[in-house]
C-alpha cells in the first residue's frame, strides 16, 4: 500500500508542475484585466502615460502572459 501512496504523491507533483504558473502581474493584481483597469487606464486618462505607447506595452505583456514567457523567466 505504501508504494501506491508514493506513486500517488509523484503523480500529484507531476500534475502540479505541468500547471501554468500565474505571472507576477496576476499574482499582484489578481488578473491581467484588473492590472490594466487599476494601473494603466488611470495613468492614460491623467496624461501621465502615453496612450499609443501603453497600448503596445500592454499588448506585449499580455502576449508574455499567454505564451508562457513569464513561466520561463521565473524558472531561471
N, C-alpha and C positions, 0 to 999 in steps of 0.2 A: 504494500500500500504506500510505503514511503517513496518508492520510485514514481508512482503515479502523481503524488503531490509535487515532487521535484520537477517532473515533466510539465505539470500544470503551471508552476511558477515560471519556468523557462518560456512557455508559450505566452504567458501574460507579458513578460519582459519584451519578447519579440514583437508582440502586437503593439505595445506602448511605444516602442522605438520606431515603428513604422508610421505612427500618427504624426501629422504635421504639427510642428510647434507654432504657437502664435508669435507674430512679430512683436518687437518691442513697443510699437505703436498700439497694437491691440492689447498688449498687457497693461500699458499705462492708461489708455483711454477706454478700454472695453471693446471697441470696434474701430475700424478704419473710418467709417462714416461719421462716428462721433468725434473723432480727431479732426476731421475736416470741418464739422459744424462748430466745434469749440475753439480750435486753434487757428484755422486758416480763414474761414469766412469772415470773422470779425476783423482780422487784420486787413483783408482785402477791402472791406466796407469802410474801414477807418482811413485807408490810404497808406497804411504802414507797409503793406505788401503789394507788389505789382501783380495785377490780375493775370496778364499773359504769362509771366514767369511762374507764378504759382500753379497755373493750370498744367504746365509742363512738369513741375516738381511733383505735384500730387499724382499725375499720371505715372511718373517713374516710380514713385513709392508704392502705388497700387500694383504696378507690374511686379515689383520686387516681392510684394506680399503674395501675389498669385502664382509666380513661377518658382518660389522656394528660395530666392536669394537670401532672405533672412535666415532660413534654416542653415544654409551653407556657411554664412558669415558667423553665426552663433556657434556652430560646431567646432570652429577652429580654436 
